[in-house]
Amino acid sequence: MTGKPSKPTSKATKKTAAKATARTTVQKATAKKIVAKKTAATSAAASAKPRVAASDPPRLLSGGNPQIPKGYGDAPVQAYLAAMPGWKREVGRRLDALVERTVPSVHKAVKWNTPLYGVEEGSWFLAMHCFDRYVKLTFFRGAALSPVPAERSKIEGVRYHHIHERDPFDETLLGDWIAQASRLPGERM
């Protein structure tokens, strides 16, 4: 015998091979259709989602803290103050006005949904944040203030002052703390 040995082929073997090829072709086509349907459904769902208009009020996060995009200057801080819920809005506005009177050249920003105040941009001495029952003021060098704000932090040197709904707004004490804090080195963020 010369040449290659021939493979025995039968009609049954050819039919099985043809069926397997057809099945693979159908499976590939079905998979393409499924992917196309999922892509179309995803596109339709994405376009059907309600878009947040610029005029929509900011979403409130846990504790009633407004979700405000990061930004520098007075505008993002004013957006935060306007979005503070209930009695906290008035506290925020009074505090902001007090900071402006006490430190006329103050720099402002909103980062991490928190207004920040500093003597120079990127170096902050005070932050404000809404919680369910109070507005928290963070003095980044609060341990150096006199008198020292009562609420301790896990971070060395940081002290907090909480303002609850029925607490008096002690403008004299807060103004004194703001003036002292503005003369200390700021926290770089």
PyMOL commands that set and color helices and strands:
alter all, ss='L'
color gray80, all
select helices_A, chain A and resi 11-48+62-64+74-83+87-102+142-144+171-183
alter helices_A, ss='H'
color red, helices_A
select strands_A, chain A and resi 71-72+107-111+114-120+123-130+134-139+151-152+159-164+187-188
alter strands_A, ss='S'
color yellow, strands_A
deselect
rebuild
show_as cartoon
